[in-house]
Amino acid sequence: MNQLTQRLLLFFLGIPILIGIIFFLPMYNHLAWNTLMILASVAGASELFRMLNKKFNSSLRKFPFAGAYLPLAAYIEISGFTLPGFTNLVLIIIISFIFTREVFLRDKNNIEKVIHRSISSISILVYPGLFMIYTIKVSVFPEASYLILLFLVLVFTNDSMAFVGGSLLGRKSTKLFLVSPNKSAVGFLSGIFFTVAAGSIFRIIFPVDISFWQMIILSTASALSSNAGDLVESAIKRSADVKDSGHLMPGRGGILDSIDSIMFSAPLYYYILAVIFA
């Protein structure tokens, strides 16, 4: 089974499962969906740790379940158990701890590794954790089930159609990015075109209070940010000298390979919706 077939199979199997989670388990501020996002963030942070540890050897320290801290804090916040701003407080506390712990070094040989340890630990905390909090914050909007589904449709359409367009028509097309030589202009434009089309069709079928032009803006922004997420992760993998972040997802590699587009799309998607529903 080639990579294209595996990706398409994962897409057509995964979407019904996600739809079931979103629409049939919406209780407690979409607890099932948000738990899935927290677990994905934990797995992604673990993969990033392995890549960083490979690059910087034994100079790093892994926080247990680092990817869960910020998404979990976000879910607690939107559920009304804390005051607004709780997630930011958790972020500040953890980053302060990361830097402060270096004050208590006992080995002089470790001083030269302070920058590597600190910056890498922060990276493990915020990538994907900080980005993934916005997949959870989408739960606060009216008709959140439809908006979560729309988000997945836009991101997965761009990801799939960019891959299909690039695979079928982009072999001789202009290559756009050094960090990802397989990304072609044809694939890039295919992803954007079909994402906008998918958003427009979604608006017709489902009861979302988003105008035609708002949907065009939302779809285009989601496609562009999805591409950015994919390219950023490609740059990280190249820096770490690895082909895939892991091997958990057939045809895609690791969890980070599967959620990189989601991570970068979620903040922009959330803030555009915040403006639309203001």
N, C-alpha and C positions, 0 to 999 in steps of 0.2 A: 504494500500500500504506500503510494507516494505521499509527499508532504502536503500537497494540495488536497488530495482526497481525505487525509487525516484531519486537516483543518476544517474542511467543509462538514465532515461527519461530526466533529466536536461541536461545530456551530449549530447544526440542526438537532443534535441531541441535547446540547446545553441550554438552548433557548427555552424549550418547553419546561425543563426543570426550573429554570429561573422564573418563568411566568407563574408556575405553581407556587413557588416561594413568595412571590410578590403579591399575588392576588388571593391566594387561599390561606395565607398565613400573615395577614396584615396587622394582627393584634399587637398591643404594647409597642406602638411606634415602629412597626415593621421589625420586630425583634429578630425574626428568622433571617431576613435580608441583612440586617446590620450585623448579626453574628457571623454570617458568611463573609462580610466585608472585613470584620475584625480578624477572622482566621486567615483570610487571604493576606492581610497586612502582616500578620505574624510570620507566615510562610515566606513572604517576599523579603522581610527584614532578615530572616535566617539565610536566605540565598545571598543577599547582599553581604552579610557577614562573611560567608564562605569566600566570596569573590575578593573582598577586601583583605581577608586573612591570607589568601593565596598571594596577594600582591605585596603585603607588608609583613608576611610571615607571622611571628608570634608577638608582635607589638600591640595587638588589639585585644580589647576585652569586650565580651559580648554581654549585653544586658538580657536577662531572661525575659522572653516575650516582649522585647522592645517594641515590636511593631504594633502591639495591642494598646499601649498606654494612651496615645492620643485618640484613636478611634473610640476606645472604650469611654474615655473622658467625654468625648463629644456625644455619645449616646446617653450617658448619664445626664449631661447638660440639657439635651433636647427633651428628655423625659421629665424634666422639671424637678429633679432631685437636688439640684444645686442652683446657685445664682448664675446669671449670664456671665460669661467670661471664664468659667471654670476650666475649659480646655486650654485657654491661654495661660492660666495660672499653672496648670500641670506642665505645660511646655517650658515655662520659665524655671520652675523648680527643678526639673530634670536636667536642663542645660546648665543651670547653676551648679548642680551636683557634679556633672561631668567635668566642669572646669575646676571646681573646688577640691575634688579628690586628689588632684595632682599636687596640691600643697603638701600632702602628707607622704610624699615619696621617701623611701628609705634607701634606695639604691641610686647612686650617682649615674650609673650607666643608663638608667631609665629616663633621665632628664631630656636627653636628645630626642626621645620618642614622644614627648608630651604633645606636640602638634599632631602627629599621626594618630595617637590614641584619641585625642579630644575631637578632632575633626571627623575621624572615622566613626566614633561613637555617636556623634550628632547626626551623621549621615544615616546610620542604622536606625536612629530614632525617627527621623523625618521622612525618609525614603524607604517604604511608601507611607508611613504612618501619618505624617502631616497632610499629605495629599488626600489620603483615604477618608479623612474626617468629613469631606464634602460629599462623599457618596452616602454618608449617614445623615448629613444635614438636609439633604433633599427630602427626607422624610417629613419635614415640618410644613411643607407646602400643601395647599388643598389638592385633593385628587393625587396624592403622592404616588399611589400605585401606578397610575398612568405615566407620571413624570419619570419614575424610576425605569419603567419599561421603555419610554422614549429615549432616555439616556443610553440604555443598553443597545437599542436599535441603531442609534446614530453612531456610537463607537464601534460596534461590531460590523455595521455595514461598511464604514470607512476602512476598517482593518481588513475585512474579507475582500472587498472589491479592489482595494489598492493592491492586495496580494494577487488576486486573479488577473487584474488588468496588467500588472507588471509581469506576471508569469507568461501570459498569453501574447501580449503585444509589446512588452517593454524591453525585450532582449537587446534591440538595437536602438532603443530610445536614449535620450540624454540622461546621464547619471548625475544626480543633483548633489549628493552629500558624500564626503570622503568617509565619514564614520559608518556609512551604510551603503557600500557600493552597489548592492542589489536594488536599491530604491531608484526607480526611474521616474521621469517626468510623466509618462503615460500612466503609471500606477498611481502617482500622486494625484493627478487630475481625475482619474477614474474614481478614486476614493471620495473626493470632494463632490463630484457630480452625483454619484449614487447616494451619498449621504443626504444631500439636499433633496433628492427625489424621495428618499425614504421618509424624511421628515415631513414633506408635503403630503405624502400619502397617509402617513400616520395621523396628521391633523384632520384629514377628511374622515377617517374611519373611527377615531377615538375622540371622546368628549374632553379635549384639552382647550382651555381658554387662552389660546395663543393665536394671534393674527397671522396671516400669510407671510407678511414681511418679517414679523418677529421670528417665525419659524425658519425663514431663510437665514436670518442672522444667527440664530441658535444652531442650526445645522452646520453652517459654514464654520462657525467658531469651534464647534465640537470636532469637525473633521481636521481643522488645522491644529488644534491642541492635541488631538489623538496622534497625528503625525509627529508632533514635537516630542510627545512621550516616548514613542517608539524609537526616535532618533537618539534621545538622551540615553535610553537604556542601551542602545547599540554602542554609544560612546563609552559607557561604563564597562560593558563587556569587552570591548577592544582594549581598554586600559588594563583590564584584569587578565587579558589573554585567554578568554573563554569564548566558546561559540554560543552556548546557551547558559542561562542562569541556573538551570536545573533540568530534570528529566521527568517531571511529574505529569505534564500535559502532553498527550500524544500529538505529534505534528507541530507543537509550538515550543517545546522545551520546558522551562520552569514556570513557576507562578509569576515571577516578574515579567517574563516574556508574554504572559497572558494579560496582566493587569497594567502594563506600562502605559497603554493608551487610556485606560480608565482613570489612572492616577492624574494625568495631566489635564484630562478633559473635565474632571469633576469640579474643580474650583471655578473655572470659567462658566461651566454649565450652571452651577449654583448661583453665581452672582448675576448672570443674565436673567435667570428666573426671578431672582430677588428684585431686579429692576422691573420686570414685566408685571409681577404681582404686588408691587409696592402700592 
